[in-house]
């Protein structure tokens, strides 16, 4: 019913920037919140940033002031602008959306921060 496709990952140096995109398609009308999770090898998947249909946002403490989540409703796309990237930001980043009862996941995009 809902498909989420991430893009924008890659290799950057510490202090660099990337913008991740998540394009949603299908029956998306009941999704009230979307966001980004990340998972590094040997680590649990964690919420990075989220945004609700009302525009409320939340961020992990580790990324506050560096990352910004936004959405373009006309394009059915959610973005994650990542500035001041650190080595510890290296992970696979997953887009997600929820109706409150269902969760939808993208397949992930790799972000590697290395000098």
ChimeraX attribute file (.defattr): number of C-alpha atoms within 10 A of each C-alpha:
attribute: neighborCount
match mode: 1-to-1
recipient: residues
	/A:1	7
	/A:2	15
	/A:3	17
	/A:4	22
	/A:5	18
	/A:6	24
	/A:7	19
	/A:8	14
	/A:9	18
	/A:10	14
	/A:11	15
	/A:12	18
	/A:13	14
	/A:14	17
	/A:15	14
	/A:16	14
	/A:17	17
	/A:18	18
	/A:19	16
	/A:20	21
	/A:21	23
	/A:22	26
	/A:23	18
	/A:24	22
	/A:25	15
	/A:26	9
	/A:27	10
	/A:28	15
	/A:29	9
	/A:30	12
	/A:31	18
	/A:32	15
	/A:33	19
	/A:34	27
	/A:35	26
	/A:36	27
	/A:37	19
	/A:38	22
	/A:39	19
	/A:40	16
	/A:41	9
	/A:42	6
	/A:43	9
	/A:44	9
	/A:45	15
	/A:46	14
	/A:47	17
	/A:48	23
	/A:49	23
	/A:50	24
	/A:51	20
	/A:52	16
	/A:53	13
	/A:54	8
	/A:55	11
	/A:56	9
	/A:57	16
	/A:58	15
	/A:59	19
	/A:60	13
	/A:61	9
	/A:62	11
	/A:63	17
	/A:64	12
	/A:65	11
	/A:66	14
	/A:67	20
	/A:68	19
	/A:69	22
	/A:70	18
	/A:71	20
	/A:72	10
	/A:73	9
	/A:74	6
	/A:75	10
	/A:76	13
	/A:77	18
	/A:78	24
	/A:79	22
	/A:80	22
	/A:81	14
	/A:82	20
	/A:83	17
	/A:84	15
	/A:85	22
	/A:86	19
	/A:87	15
	/A:88	12
	/A:89	20
	/A:90	20
	/A:91	21
	/A:92	18
	/A:93	26
	/A:94	26
	/A:95	29
	/A:96	25
	/A:97	25
	/A:98	17
	/A:99	14
	/A:100	10
	/A:101	6
	/A:102	9
	/A:103	13
	/A:104	16
	/A:105	19
	/A:106	20
	/A:107	14
	/A:108	22
	/A:109	21
	/A:110	19
	/A:111	22
	/A:112	20
	/A:113	20
	/A:114	16
	/A:115	9
